[in-house]
Amino acid sequence: MTPLDASGAAARAPESGPRRRGARPPGRRGVPLPLLVPGVVALVFLLLPLIALLVRAPWGNLPQLLSSTEVWQALQLSLITATAATAVSLVVGVPLAWLLARTDFPGRGLVRALVTLPLVLPPVVGGVALLLALGRNGVVGQWLDSWFGITLPFTTTGVVIAEAFVAMPFLVISVEGTLRAADPRFEEAATTLGASRFTAFRRVTLPLIAPGIAAGAVLAWARALGEFGATITFAGNFPGRTQTMPLAVYLALQNDPDAAIALSLVLLAVSIAVLAGLRDRWLTTP
């Protein structure tokens, strides 16, 4: 029955039309001052160094600084090693993410915690751990040296290993989350139709989780490009062989601050490009 008002007329229900222009959305009726002030302070704290970098950048000499041999070698080496580290992360990280998301085995929680450990581990500690494991006198490195004559520290391969060590968790976490969100019944349907588990993974699962793999690969590549601590500890800082862009920034800051700023601008541009590429996946709000 329709409720009546005091005059006996039917009371009108609130009209569900478009929101009146200028009306505030629910939950946004004002910002309390105790939250506004520290929020603005945090924003200024995060943006001020980046603004200072742009203000003090030697824009007039930027092409000359970026075209120098040392800078070009560091840039080229960084791009090559970051791409190689991302490729290694894809080859072994995607199967690891599948194991964590789709299989149940004893100690899976511990394995997941150990996989994410490089995210919180200080990079220098990671470099020391790599030396103890793969160094010439390391747990595994001594056998690689004596049996195969392979020495990994202070080589370009060592740079790739150090970058993959710190970057792979980003890929694994991204792919595992995408796998958990994907419906496993598609894989089960493929197996019931006669496909093997690997065929189902290759033909069904991979297309479903391709956006998550792409996002994780971009994050891993950006993390590898900016890696410093593990690289300098495990691979050293040799121009043309192990000196990546972050190491070149550190070295140039002592001798040529303008070159350090120029290299920092390149890394900043790469970071902005990564965020722009992942905007639709990570930065949108419902």
Beta strands, then each sheet from edge to edge (+ up, - down):
end
